[in-house]
Protein backbone atom coordinates (compact mmCIF):
# COMPACT_ATOMS: atom_id res chain seq x y z
CA UNK A 1 0.00 0.00 0.00
CA UNK A 2 2.97 2.29 0.61
CA UNK A 3 3.83 1.94 -3.08
CA UNK A 4 0.52 3.48 -4.14
CA UNK A 5 0.74 6.32 -1.61
CA UNK A 6 4.24 7.29 -2.78
CA UNK A 7 3.19 7.74 -6.42
CA UNK A 8 3.09 11.33 -7.70
CA UNK A 9 -0.56 11.47 -8.74
CA UNK A 10 -0.62 14.81 -10.55
CA UNK A 11 2.31 14.19 -12.88
CA UNK A 12 1.24 10.62 -13.62
CA UNK A 13 -2.27 11.86 -14.39
CA UNK A 14 -0.76 14.42 -16.76
CA UNK A 15 1.27 11.65 -18.41
CA UNK A 16 -1.76 9.39 -18.72
CA UNK A 17 -3.95 12.16 -20.13
CA UNK A 18 -1.31 13.17 -22.66
CA UNK A 19 -1.04 9.60 -23.92
CA UNK A 20 -4.83 9.30 -23.79
CA UNK A 21 -5.08 12.29 -26.14
CA UNK A 22 -2.43 10.76 -28.41
CA UNK A 23 -4.25 7.41 -28.51
CA UNK A 24 -7.55 9.13 -29.24
CA UNK A 25 -5.95 11.11 -32.07
CA UNK A 26 -4.41 8.00 -33.59
CA UNK A 27 -7.70 6.12 -33.36
CA UNK A 28 -9.79 8.87 -34.95
CA UNK A 29 -7.22 9.21 -37.75
CA UNK A 30 -7.63 5.46 -38.36
CA UNK A 31 -3.90 4.89 -38.22
CA UNK A 32 -2.58 1.57 -39.53
CA UNK A 33 -1.24 -1.12 -37.22
CA UNK A 34 2.42 -0.25 -37.84
CA UNK A 35 1.83 3.27 -36.46
CA UNK A 36 0.43 1.79 -33.24
CA UNK A 37 3.35 -0.62 -32.93
CA UNK A 38 5.79 2.23 -33.57
CA UNK A 39 4.03 4.35 -30.93
CA UNK A 40 4.35 1.60 -28.33
CA UNK A 41 8.01 1.00 -29.21
CA UNK A 42 8.74 4.74 -28.95
CA UNK A 43 6.90 4.84 -25.61
CA UNK A 44 9.12 2.00 -24.41
CA UNK A 45 12.28 3.75 -25.64
CA UNK A 46 11.27 7.09 -24.10
CA UNK A 47 10.62 5.47 -20.72
CA UNK A 48 13.94 3.65 -20.96
CA UNK A 49 15.84 6.81 -21.91
CA UNK A 50 14.29 8.79 -19.06
CA UNK A 51 14.82 6.08 -16.45
CA UNK A 52 18.40 5.23 -17.49
CA UNK A 53 21.18 6.50 -15.28
CA UNK A 54 22.78 9.61 -16.75
CA UNK A 55 26.27 8.22 -16.27
CA UNK A 56 25.61 5.63 -18.98
CA UNK A 57 24.40 8.30 -21.41
CA UNK A 58 27.35 10.54 -20.56
CA UNK A 59 29.84 7.68 -21.05
CA UNK A 60 28.28 6.77 -24.40
CA UNK A 61 28.23 10.36 -25.67
CA UNK A 62 31.83 11.06 -24.60
CA UNK A 63 32.98 7.85 -26.26
CA UNK A 64 31.00 8.65 -29.43
CA UNK A 65 32.20 12.25 -29.74
CA UNK A 66 35.94 11.51 -29.43
CA UNK A 67 36.39 11.62 -33.18
CA UNK A 68 35.98 14.78 -35.27
CA UNK A 69 34.18 12.83 -37.99
CA UNK A 70 31.62 11.44 -35.56
CA UNK A 71 31.08 14.87 -34.04
CA UNK A 72 30.55 16.38 -37.50
CA UNK A 73 28.13 13.57 -38.40
CA UNK A 74 26.23 14.11 -35.13
CA UNK A 75 25.89 17.85 -35.77
CA UNK A 76 24.64 17.22 -39.32
CA UNK A 77 22.16 14.63 -38.11
CA UNK A 78 20.95 16.99 -35.37
CA UNK A 79 20.46 19.80 -37.89
CA UNK A 80 18.51 17.46 -40.16
CA UNK A 81 16.21 16.40 -37.32
CA UNK A 82 15.71 20.03 -36.32
CA UNK A 83 14.59 20.88 -39.88
CA UNK A 84 12.23 17.89 -39.90
CA UNK A 85 10.93 18.90 -36.47
CA UNK A 86 10.21 22.45 -37.58
CA UNK A 87 8.76 21.37 -40.94
CA UNK A 88 6.28 19.03 -39.32
CA UNK A 89 5.53 21.14 -36.28
CA UNK A 90 1.94 19.94 -35.98
CA UNK A 91 3.16 16.34 -35.63
CA UNK A 92 6.25 17.23 -33.61
CA UNK A 93 4.15 19.05 -31.04
CA UNK A 94 2.57 15.73 -30.01
CA UNK A 95 6.00 14.16 -29.54
CA UNK A 96 7.22 17.14 -27.57
CA UNK A 97 4.15 17.09 -25.31
CA UNK A 98 4.59 13.35 -24.73
CA UNK A 99 8.26 13.79 -23.87
CA UNK A 100 7.68 16.75 -21.55
CA UNK A 101 4.91 14.99 -19.62
CA UNK A 102 7.09 11.89 -19.27
CA UNK A 103 10.04 14.01 -18.11
CA UNK A 104 7.88 15.73 -15.47
CA UNK A 105 6.63 12.36 -14.24
CA UNK A 106 10.21 11.04 -14.14
CA UNK A 107 11.35 14.00 -12.06
CA UNK A 108 8.54 13.39 -9.58
CA UNK A 109 9.31 9.68 -9.46
CA UNK A 110 12.97 10.42 -8.93
CA UNK A 111 12.23 12.27 -5.70
CA UNK A 112 10.27 9.29 -4.39
CA UNK A 113 11.50 6.02 -2.93
CA UNK A 114 11.60 4.20 -6.26
CA UNK A 115 14.48 2.48 -8.03
CA UNK A 116 15.27 3.29 -11.69
CA UNK A 117 13.72 0.06 -12.97
CA UNK A 118 10.55 0.83 -11.01
CA UNK A 119 10.51 4.32 -12.54
CA UNK A 120 10.78 2.73 -15.97
CA UNK A 121 7.91 0.33 -15.29
CA UNK A 122 5.67 3.04 -13.87
CA UNK A 123 6.32 5.38 -16.80
CA UNK A 124 5.77 2.64 -19.38
CA UNK A 125 2.63 1.22 -17.77
CA UNK A 126 0.96 4.61 -17.26
CA UNK A 127 1.80 5.73 -20.80
CA UNK A 128 0.62 2.46 -22.35
CA UNK A 129 -2.59 2.51 -20.30
CA UNK A 130 -3.27 6.08 -21.42
CA UNK A 131 -2.64 5.14 -25.06
CA UNK A 132 -4.89 2.08 -24.79
CA UNK A 133 -7.61 3.98 -22.98
CA UNK A 134 -7.60 6.69 -25.65
CA UNK A 135 -7.88 4.05 -28.35
CA UNK A 136 -10.66 2.15 -26.59
CA UNK A 137 -12.78 5.14 -25.63
CA UNK A 138 -12.57 6.63 -29.11
CA UNK A 139 -14.70 3.72 -30.33
CA UNK A 140 -17.30 4.17 -27.60
CA UNK A 141 -17.79 7.93 -27.99
C-alpha positions in Angstrom: 0.0 0.0 0.0 3.0 2.3 0.6 3.8 1.9 -3.1 0.5 3.5 -4.1 0.7 6.3 -1.6 4.2 7.3 -2.8 3.2 7.7 -6.4 3.1 11.3 -7.7 -0.6 11.5 -8.7 -0.6 14.8 -10.5 2.3 14.2 -12.9 1.2 10.6 -13.6 -2.3 11.9 -14.4 -0.8 14.4 -16.8 1.3 11.6 -18.4 -1.8 9.4 -18.7 -4.0 12.2 -20.1 -1.3 13.2 -22.7 -1.0 9.6 -23.9 -4.8 9.3 -23.8 -5.1 12.3 -26.1 -2.4 10.8 -28.4 -4.3 7.4 -28.5 -7.6 9.1 -29.2 -6.0 11.1 -32.1 -4.4 8.0 -33.6 -7.7 6.1 -33.4 -9.8 8.9 -34.9 -7.2 9.2 -37.7 -7.6 5.5 -38.4 -3.9 4.9 -38.2 -2.6 1.6 -39.5 -1.2 -1.1 -37.2 2.4 -0.2 -37.8 1.8 3.3 -36.5 0.4 1.8 -33.2 3.3 -0.6 -32.9 5.8 2.2 -33.6 4.0 4.3 -30.9 4.3 1.6 -28.3 8.0 1.0 -29.2 8.7 4.7 -29.0 6.9 4.8 -25.6 9.1 2.0 -24.4 12.3 3.7 -25.6 11.3 7.1 -24.1 10.6 5.5 -20.7 13.9 3.7 -21.0 15.8 6.8 -21.9 14.3 8.8 -19.1 14.8 6.1 -16.5 18.4 5.2 -17.5 21.2 6.5 -15.3 22.8 9.6 -16.7 26.3 8.2 -16.3 25.6 5.6 -19.0 24.4 8.3 -21.4 27.3 10.5 -20.6 29.8 7.7 -21.0 28.3 6.8 -24.4 28.2 10.4 -25.7 31.8 11.1 -24.6 33.0 7.8 -26.3 31.0 8.7 -29.4 32.2 12.3 -29.7 35.9 11.5 -29.4 36.4 11.6 -33.2 36.0 14.8 -35.3 34.2 12.8 -38.0 31.6 11.4 -35.6 31.1 14.9 -34.0 30.5 16.4 -37.5 28.1 13.6 -38.4 26.2 14.1 -35.1 25.9 17.9 -35.8 24.6 17.2 -39.3 22.2 14.6 -38.1 20.9 17.0 -35.4 20.5 19.8 -37.9 18.5 17.5 -40.2 16.2 16.4 -37.3 15.7 20.0 -36.3 14.6 20.9 -39.9 12.2 17.9 -39.9 10.9 18.9 -36.5 10.2 22.5 -37.6 8.8 21.4 -40.9 6.3 19.0 -39.3 5.5 21.1 -36.3 1.9 19.9 -36.0 3.2 16.3 -35.6 6.3 17.2 -33.6 4.1 19.1 -31.0 2.6 15.7 -30.0 6.0 14.2 -29.5 7.2 17.1 -27.6 4.1 17.1 -25.3 4.6 13.4 -24.7 8.3 13.8 -23.9 7.7 16.8 -21.6 4.9 15.0 -19.6 7.1 11.9 -19.3 10.0 14.0 -18.1 7.9 15.7 -15.5 6.6 12.4 -14.2 10.2 11.0 -14.1 11.3 14.0 -12.1 8.5 13.4 -9.6 9.3 9.7 -9.5 13.0 10.4 -8.9 12.2 12.3 -5.7 10.3 9.3 -4.4 11.5 6.0 -2.9 11.6 4.2 -6.3 14.5 2.5 -8.0 15.3 3.3 -11.7 13.7 0.1 -13.0 10.5 0.8 -11.0 10.5 4.3 -12.5 10.8 2.7 -16.0 7.9 0.3 -15.3 5.7 3.0 -13.9 6.3 5.4 -16.8 5.8 2.6 -19.4 2.6 1.2 -17.8 1.0 4.6 -17.3 1.8 5.7 -20.8 0.6 2.5 -22.4 -2.6 2.5 -20.3 -3.3 6.1 -21.4 -2.6 5.1 -25.1 -4.9 2.1 -24.8 -7.6 4.0 -23.0 -7.6 6.7 -25.7 -7.9 4.0 -28.4 -10.7 2.2 -26.6 -12.8 5.1 -25.6 -12.6 6.6 -29.1 -14.7 3.7 -30.3 -17.3 4.2 -27.6 -17.8 7.9 -28.0 
